[in-house]
Amino acid sequence: MRRIRMGTLGFLNGFVFMSEPLPILMEVAIQIAWDYLERSGEMADPTEASQVLLKSVQAQVFDGERRRLMLANRAIDDYKKFKVAQSRLVA
């Protein structure tokens, strides 16, 4: 019995690729980060938070990141770093 090799294309056909438009991807990632910061009580100023989250997600998308949870988690980390830097400036 001869085995047919499908190669890379056959392998990739088994995966489902998510292809949502970048604005939707960014919106979802920011909303995930926003919800986390709001629920955890870490969000001080909503205007400031929205600017930091947007800047972070935008930079990551420009660098090629497309995983929404990675975008959200890094944006949360960036916001936390921003808050630490702000507290050092005040003190």
Secondary structure as GFF3:
##gff-version 3
##sequence-region A 1 91
A	DSSP	alpha_helix	7	12	.	.	.	ID=ss1
A	DSSP	alpha_helix	22	40	.	.	.	ID=ss2
A	DSSP	alpha_helix	46	62	.	.	.	ID=ss3
A	DSSP	alpha_helix	68	90	.	.	.	ID=ss4
###
